[in-house]
Amino acid sequence: MEVKNIVMLGFGDMGKGIAQVCLMAGYSVTAVDVSDEIIQKGLEYNRTGFEKLEEKGKLPKGATAATIMEKLKVNKNLSNAVKNADLVIEAVLEKPDIKQQLCKEVIDNSPEHCIFASNTSSISITEIAQVCDKPENVIGMHFFNPAPLMRLIEVIKGDKASEEAMDIGVKVAKTLPCLRGERYVARVLKDRPGFIVNRVLAPSSIYTNYIVDLAYENEIPWEQVDADLSNPNAPMTSLTLADFTGRDIAFNAGLYYAEKISADFKPGKVLTMHYNKGTLGKKTGKGYYDWSKGRPQPDLSKKAGLVDRRVFIAITANEGCRILEEGVVKSWKVIDEAIQAGMNFPGPMQYATTNYKELSNVLEEYSEKLGKSYLKPCEMLKSGKFVDMQ
């Protein structure tokens, strides 16, 4: 099957960016949203974006902003919009019932061959597909924000998804341009929480929660903790980024992983306090820092000395080994490449191939120290069996 017509469900921050890369790849795109305001903002974002790219000579050969925009249509009627759809990409609220309802409506009203792809970062693709008549046509296509700039797309196989649907998802993903470097498409072979990147990075929050709770109890200034946690080359400090992303997002992610994987993911005292007080970071004007005068510039000249950097590498390498054990991916190189493409920093697995014994020892020590059994090294890390899984 050749994909020509793509329908974008949800035209907000994520949807308008996905629509942009689909249009640049030459597809016809119909954007569907219930809000006139969001539709207008999405159209303006794309028009302005293409005009800037045209000025810089970065549009596909022979294309202009005007000719590309001719391929973008909007439609508020979902069942009508998907009549000729080959692929429908959904980027709406992270609520299972809404995604299930949309999936069912799309499958009921689209051609027999149409693929439904959810951009969810956390909800099970299998769960989304369970209420529709063709679960074999339902996959995940998880873009990283903003889609035109971030290189990674994870394509996820729901439990009942066909190999053909997966192949189509991967094929389309590989055609989508990226304005910063080469597009990287990771095939996610099992539908497990967090897929690849979010899953491997998620348990680091267990250690971060421990550090910030310890600092709070000992009245250590956040700037000193931030100096401990932050990579000096990162565009934002760790706690600034936590505020920027939103403390409510971190809180809900903690609850989600606590329910799906282990109770050890439960949000810590400081995170729970931020959530309950409504000090959610940038969106409310206050989190760890005061955002009322714009983005904070914390002074990182003094460290608290609470953080052992090896713990983060050990935790992420251990989680990488877990997803190899679960069959989410078959190669540790895919994990490292996905993290590099999705987060712009190196994954832990290459380092772990020669240092797995030391990392296992670090986890034995810290799982005891924190009282978190989930941080114990898994069999694959301890044995080093993953080293040959290239």
C-alpha positions as a printed NumPy array, in Angstrom:
array([[  0.   ,   0.   ,   0.   ],
       [  1.197,   3.472,  -0.881],
       [  0.397,   6.242,   1.597],
       [ -0.735,   9.494,  -0.041],
       [ -3.384,  10.984,   2.267],
       [ -2.594,  11.544,   5.949],
       [ -5.132,  12.807,   8.48 ],
       [ -3.772,  14.59 ,  11.558],
       [ -6.085,  14.287,  14.585],
       [ -5.32 ,  17.124,  16.972],
       [ -3.684,  20.265,  15.565],
       [ -2.129,  21.614,  18.767],
       [  1.591,  21.868,  19.575],
       [  2.386,  18.291,  18.645],
       [ -0.078,  17.863,  15.782],
       [  0.914,  20.986,  13.87 ],
       [  4.583,  19.928,  13.991],
       [  3.799,  16.408,  12.756],
       [  1.628,  17.91 ,   9.989],
       [  4.558,  20.105,   8.944],
       [  6.971,  17.197,   8.392],
       [  4.269,  15.177,   6.59 ],
       [  3.649,  18.105,   4.221],
       [  7.382,  18.549,   3.613],
       [  7.563,  14.865,   2.648],
       [  4.946,  15.495,  -0.061],
       [  1.854,  13.951,   1.563],
       [ -1.593,  15.535,   1.394],
       [ -2.632,  16.344,   4.979],
       [ -6.055,  16.998,   6.488],
       [ -5.943,  18.473,   9.99 ],
       [ -8.877,  17.732,  12.311],
       [ -9.545,  19.614,  15.537],
       [-12.638,  20.739,  17.452],
       [-11.229,  24.19 ,  18.223],
       [-11.306,  26.982,  15.62 ],
       [ -8.608,  28.836,  17.562],
       [ -6.254,  25.81 ,  17.536],
       [ -6.897,  25.28 ,  13.808],
       [ -6.054,  28.924,  13.032],
       [ -2.882,  28.799,  15.146],
       [ -1.848,  25.551,  13.441],
       [ -2.364,  26.998,   9.957],
       [ -0.412,  30.121,  10.882],
       [  2.421,  28.038,  12.397],
       [  2.74 ,  25.983,   9.217],
       [  2.434,  28.916,   6.824],
       [  5.053,  30.959,   8.711],
       [  7.304,  27.919,   9.1  ],
       [  7.262,  27.128,   5.374],
       [  7.845,  30.788,   4.442],
       [ 10.933,  30.892,   6.68 ],
       [ 12.209,  27.619,   5.216],
       [ 11.611,  28.973,   1.695],
       [ 13.688,  32.072,   2.499],
       [ 16.517,  29.832,   3.707],
       [ 16.263,  27.556,   0.664],
       [ 15.395,  24.539,   2.815],
       [ 12.18 ,  23.385,   1.137],
       [ 12.135,  20.312,  -1.144],
       [ 13.29 ,  21.002,  -4.718],
       [ 10.661,  22.776,  -6.779],
       [  8.367,  23.422,  -3.802],
       [  7.287,  26.795,  -2.428],
       [  5.516,  27.652,   0.832],
       [  2.355,  28.283,  -1.203],
       [  2.432,  24.948,  -3.086],
       [  3.018,  22.999,   0.124],
       [  0.216,  24.829,   1.958],
       [ -2.168,  23.86 ,  -0.883],
       [ -1.784,  20.257,   0.314],
       [ -3.007,  21.157,   3.834],
       [ -6.745,  21.123,   4.445],
       [ -8.778,  21.381,   7.639],
       [-11.969,  19.56 ,   8.541],
       [-13.883,  19.576,  11.835],
       [-15.915,  16.506,  10.878],
       [-13.81 ,  13.437,  11.702],
       [-15.873,  10.754,   9.961],
       [-15.898,  12.837,   6.771],
       [-12.171,  13.731,   7.022],
       [-11.009,  10.095,   7.074],
       [-13.066,   8.883,   4.055],
       [ -9.962,   8.705,   1.834],
       [ -7.294,   8.395,   4.524],
       [ -4.38 ,   5.991,   4.136],
       [ -2.852,   6.876,   7.52 ],
       [ -4.379,   8.696,  10.496],
       [ -1.991,  10.057,  13.142],
       [ -3.595,  10.928,  16.477],
       [ -2.105,  13.527,  18.848],
       [ -4.873,  14.455,  21.296],
       [ -5.121,  14.441,  25.112],
       [ -3.383,  11.579,  26.93 ],
       [ -6.676,   9.991,  27.992],
       [ -7.302,   6.332,  27.064],
       [-11.073,   6.663,  26.593],
       [-10.712,   9.606,  24.152],
       [ -8.044,   7.789,  22.125],
       [-10.12 ,   4.585,  22.032],
       [-13.194,   6.486,  20.862],
       [-11.226,   8.224,  18.09 ],
       [ -9.593,   4.95 ,  17.032],
       [-12.997,   3.263,  16.716],
       [-14.485,   6.185,  14.768],
       [-11.513,   6.293,  12.376],
       [-11.529,   2.533,  11.696],
       [-15.342,   2.565,  11.195],
       [-15.269,   5.425,   8.67 ],
       [-11.995,   5.011,   6.767],
       [-10.978,   2.678,   3.909],
       [-10.218,  -0.982,   4.701],
       [ -6.44 ,  -0.41 ,   4.429],
       [ -6.246,   2.714,   6.644],
       [ -3.679,   2.61 ,   9.474],
       [ -4.427,   4.35 ,  12.792],
       [ -1.224,   5.541,  14.518],
       [ -1.26 ,   7.039,  18.016],
       [  1.402,   9.536,  19.076],
       [  0.861,   8.615,  22.751],
       [  3.962,   8.697,  24.931],
       [  2.535,   6.453,  27.631],
       [ -0.797,   4.762,  26.894],
       [ -0.724,   1.163,  25.669],
       [ -1.307,   0.85 ,  21.899],
       [ -2.992,  -2.51 ,  22.567],
       [ -5.409,  -0.786,  24.974],
       [ -6.222,   1.931,  22.414],
       [ -6.915,  -0.736,  19.762],
       [ -9.116,  -3.009,  21.869],
       [-12.449,  -1.314,  21.093],
       [-12.022,  -1.109,  17.3  ],
       [-12.832,  -3.749,  14.674],
       [ -9.356,  -3.883,  13.121],
       [ -6.707,  -3.906,  15.884],
       [ -4.272,  -5.272,  13.288],
       [ -4.309,  -1.771,  11.701],
       [ -3.418,   0.084,  14.937],
       [  0.18 ,   1.061,  15.75 ],
       [  2.047,   3.75 ,  17.657],
       [  4.073,   6.516,  16.009],
       [  5.669,   8.388,  18.891],
       [  7.243,  11.683,  17.789],
       [  9.418,  13.789,  20.076],
       [  8.588,  17.458,  20.479],
       [  8.991,  19.541,  18.356],
       [  8.579,  17.002,  15.55 ],
       [ 10.367,  19.062,  12.842],
       [ 13.516,  19.353,  14.997],
       [ 13.71 ,  16.119,  17.01 ],
       [ 15.138,  13.21 ,  15.02 ],
       [ 13.456,  10.242,  16.695],
       [ 10.196,   8.5  ,  15.827],
       [  9.366,   5.312,  17.755],
       [  7.035,   3.   ,  15.785],
       [  5.246,   0.666,  18.21 ],
       [  3.655,  -2.709,  17.587],
       [  0.402,  -3.257,  19.467],
       [ -0.144,  -6.879,  20.523],
       [ -2.498,  -7.472,  17.573],
       [ -0.892,  -5.134,  15.04 ],
       [  0.129,  -6.755,  11.754],
       [  3.687,  -6.737,  10.43 ],
       [  2.324,  -4.969,   7.35 ],
       [  0.944,  -2.089,   9.452],
       [  4.29 ,  -1.81 ,  11.246],
       [  6.19 ,  -1.819,   7.952],
       [  3.961,   0.953,   6.579],
       [  4.463,   3.017,   9.758],
       [  8.244,   2.595,   9.572],
       [  8.322,   3.348,   5.836],
       [  6.34 ,   6.582,   6.246],
       [  8.368,   7.64 ,   9.318],
       [ 11.603,   7.261,   7.349],
       [ 10.314,   9.627,   4.636],
       [  9.604,  12.442,   7.11 ],
       [ 12.363,  15.068,   7.06 ],
       [ 14.063,  16.461,  10.14 ],
       [ 15.469,  19.997,  10.164],
       [ 18.295,  19.02 ,  12.525],
       [ 20.132,  15.967,  11.303],
       [ 18.963,  12.656,   9.931],
       [ 15.632,  11.122,  10.937],
       [ 16.031,   8.02 ,  13.124],
       [ 13.192,   5.484,  13.271],
       [ 13.201,   2.892,  16.074],
       [ 11.043,  -0.213,  15.736],
       [  9.451,  -1.053,  19.115],
       [  8.683,  -4.776,  19.003],
       [  6.595,  -5.063,  22.186],
       [  4.001,  -2.689,  23.584],
       [  5.445,  -1.96 ,  27.028],
       [  5.1  ,   1.201,  29.179],
       [  7.269,   4.098,  27.976],
       [  8.376,   2.218,  24.831],
       [ 12.176,   2.788,  24.522],
       [ 13.417,   6.261,  25.468],
       [ 10.893,   7.269,  28.146],
       [ 11.055,   3.795,  29.679],
       [ 14.866,   3.705,  29.919],
       [ 15.01 ,   7.196,  31.441],
       [ 11.976,   6.833,  33.752],
       [ 13.611,   5.072,  36.754],
       [ 16.163,   7.896,  37.108],
       [ 13.27 ,   9.756,  38.767],
       [ 13.484,   7.317,  41.7  ],
       [ 17.002,   8.578,  42.464],
       [ 16.163,  12.225,  41.677],
       [ 13.174,  12.114,  44.051],
       [ 15.46 ,  10.726,  46.771],
       [ 18.013,  13.546,  46.215],
       [ 15.505,  16.436,  46.227],
       [ 13.664,  15.018,  49.252],
       [ 16.981,  14.712,  51.114],
       [ 17.909,  18.292,  50.178],
       [ 14.503,  19.59 ,  51.299],
       [ 14.786,  17.845,  54.681],
       [ 18.252,  19.349,  55.174],
       [ 17.235,  22.824,  53.904],
       [ 19.811,  22.784,  51.109],
       [ 19.138,  25.473,  48.44 ],
       [ 17.735,  24.207,  45.149],
       [ 20.534,  25.892,  43.193],
       [ 23.121,  23.698,  44.94 ],
       [ 21.092,  20.553,  44.202],
       [ 20.709,  21.749,  40.604],
       [ 24.511,  22.16 ,  40.376],
       [ 24.815,  18.506,  41.45 ],
       [ 22.24 ,  17.218,  38.957],
       [ 22.929,  19.332,  35.878],
       [ 25.08 ,  18.651,  32.857],
       [ 27.038,  21.879,  32.213],
       [ 26.557,  21.479,  28.434],
       [ 22.773,  21.047,  28.581],
       [ 20.612,  23.916,  27.279],
       [ 18.727,  24.029,  30.634],
       [ 19.655,  23.027,  34.172],
       [ 17.911,  19.893,  35.494],
       [ 15.522,  21.651,  37.882],
       [ 14.771,  24.434,  35.371],
       [ 13.859,  21.712,  32.862],
       [ 11.697,  19.977,  35.493],
       [  9.816,  23.27 ,  35.994],
       [  9.611,  23.87 ,  32.249],
       [  8.135,  20.426,  31.544],
       [  5.644,  20.742,  34.407],
       [  5.597,  19.171,  37.846],
       [  2.098,  17.775,  37.156],
       [  3.467,  15.83 ,  34.16 ],
       [  6.221,  14.333,  36.354],
       [  3.7  ,  13.533,  39.113],
       [  1.312,  11.765,  36.723],
       [  4.197,   9.898,  35.064],
       [  5.29 ,   8.666,  38.501],
       [  1.784,   7.385,  39.25 ],
       [  1.577,   5.731,  35.83 ],
       [  4.861,   3.839,  36.184],
       [  4.012,   2.988,  39.813],
       [  0.811,   1.342,  38.588],
       [  2.282,  -0.366,  35.506],
       [  5.803,  -1.364,  36.61 ],
       [  6.679,  -0.902,  40.307],
       [  5.466,   0.989,  43.387],
       [  9.042,   2.335,  43.69 ],
       [  8.147,   4.922,  41.013],
       [  5.634,   6.655,  43.315],
       [  6.235,  10.445,  43.385],
       [  8.494,  11.646,  46.212],
       [  7.6  ,  14.109,  48.993],
       [  8.765,  17.265,  47.183],
       [  7.062,  16.317,  43.908],
       [  3.82 ,  15.492,  45.738],
       [  4.059,  18.817,  47.615],
       [  4.522,  20.745,  44.34 ],
       [  1.538,  18.944,  42.821],
       [ -0.758,  19.499,  45.819],
       [  0.212,  23.178,  46.178],
       [ -0.176,  23.814,  42.443],
       [  3.422,  25.04 ,  42.132],
       [  3.812,  23.26 ,  38.812],
       [  6.694,  25.256,  37.348],
       [  6.65 ,  27.612,  34.356],
       [  2.906,  27.183,  33.695],
       [  1.988,  28.466,  37.182],
       [  4.913,  30.899,  37.616],
       [  6.565,  28.886,  40.385],
       [  8.034,  25.416,  40.901],
       [ 11.55 ,  24.872,  42.165],
       [ 12.186,  28.417,  40.927],
       [ 10.295,  31.679,  40.457],
       [  9.302,  32.127,  36.791],
       [  7.429,  35.434,  37.202],
       [ 10.247,  37.412,  35.524],
       [ 10.944,  34.859,  32.804],
       [ 13.232,  31.856,  32.729],
       [ 15.35 ,  31.578,  35.89 ],
       [ 19.15 ,  31.573,  35.664],
       [ 20.276,  29.53 ,  38.68 ],
       [ 23.77 ,  30.037,  40.08 ],
       [ 25.505,  26.657,  39.805],
       [ 28.819,  27.748,  41.318],
       [ 28.291,  25.758,  44.533],
       [ 27.376,  22.068,  44.666],
       [ 25.536,  20.29 ,  47.468],
       [ 27.63 ,  17.149,  46.96 ],
       [ 24.633,  14.798,  47.249],
       [ 24.741,  13.134,  43.827],
       [ 26.72 ,  10.128,  42.655],
       [ 26.645,  10.472,  38.828],
       [ 27.348,   6.751,  38.36 ],
       [ 23.898,   5.973,  39.74 ],
       [ 22.121,   7.563,  36.77 ],
       [ 24.191,   5.579,  34.257],
       [ 23.686,   2.389,  36.273],
       [ 19.894,   2.885,  36.527],
       [ 19.425,   3.621,  32.825],
       [ 21.718,   0.778,  31.7  ],
       [ 19.773,  -1.592,  33.966],
       [ 16.473,  -0.462,  32.437],
       [ 17.982,  -0.871,  28.971],
       [ 18.798,  -4.465,  29.892],
       [ 15.246,  -4.949,  31.162],
       [ 13.69 ,  -3.933,  27.841],
       [ 16.121,  -6.27 ,  26.078],
       [ 14.929,  -9.055,  28.418],
       [ 11.3  ,  -8.165,  27.636],
       [ 11.923,  -8.173,  23.866],
       [ 10.985,  -4.511,  23.363],
       [ 14.142,  -4.226,  21.225],
       [ 16.74 ,  -6.79 ,  20.219],
       [ 19.859,  -4.603,  20.188],
       [ 21.472,  -2.341,  22.788],
       [ 22.628,  -0.11 ,  19.925],
       [ 18.993,   0.744,  19.129],
       [ 18.567,   1.974,  22.733],
       [ 21.623,   4.259,  22.546],
       [ 20.727,   5.554,  19.076],
       [ 17.11 ,   6.221,  20.081],
       [ 18.162,   8.19 ,  23.184],
       [ 20.69 ,  10.216,  21.176],
       [ 18.066,  10.969,  18.497],
       [ 15.233,  11.689,  20.938],
       [ 17.028,  13.5  ,  23.755],
       [ 20.276,  14.801,  22.231],
       [ 22.507,  13.038,  24.749],
       [ 24.233,   9.629,  24.628],
       [ 22.511,   6.476,  25.836],
       [ 24.115,   4.326,  28.58 ],
       [ 24.541,   0.987,  26.838],
       [ 27.888,   1.402,  25.058],
       [ 29.479,   2.406,  28.376],
       [ 27.761,  -0.51 ,  30.123],
       [ 29.259,  -3.068,  27.731],
       [ 32.652,  -2.638,  29.419],
       [ 31.525,  -1.458,  32.874],
       [ 28.504,  -3.652,  33.69 ],
       [ 30.128,  -5.237,  36.758],
       [ 30.832,  -1.855,  38.359],
       [ 27.323,  -0.602,  37.478],
       [ 25.773,  -3.754,  39.012],
       [ 27.711,  -3.118,  42.232],
       [ 26.544,   0.52 ,  42.297],
       [ 22.927,  -0.655,  42.026],
       [ 23.323,  -3.297,  44.744],
       [ 24.559,  -0.523,  47.055],
       [ 21.967,   2.117,  46.15 ],
       [ 18.935,  -0.179,  46.028],
       [ 19.717,  -0.944,  49.698],
       [ 20.477,   2.688,  50.567],
       [ 17.212,   3.976,  49.041],
       [ 15.141,   0.947,  50.065],
       [ 14.025,   0.537,  46.428],
       [ 14.175,  -3.071,  45.28 ],
       [ 13.338,  -2.051,  41.693],
       [ 16.843,  -0.585,  41.403],
       [ 18.499,  -3.958,  41.969],
       [ 20.525,  -5.04 ,  38.921],
       [ 18.648,  -7.397,  36.617],
       [ 20.167, -10.688,  35.503],
       [ 21.122,  -9.43 ,  32.052],
       [ 23.14 ,  -6.502,  33.446],
       [ 24.857,  -8.638,  36.093],
       [ 25.814, -11.348,  33.601],
       [ 26.748,  -8.991,  30.754],
       [ 24.758, -11.164,  28.33 ],
       [ 23.466,  -8.043,  26.576],
       [ 26.971,  -7.191,  25.293],
       [ 26.562,  -9.502,  22.292],
       [ 23.096,  -8.139,  21.466],
       [ 24.224,  -5.631,  18.91 ]])
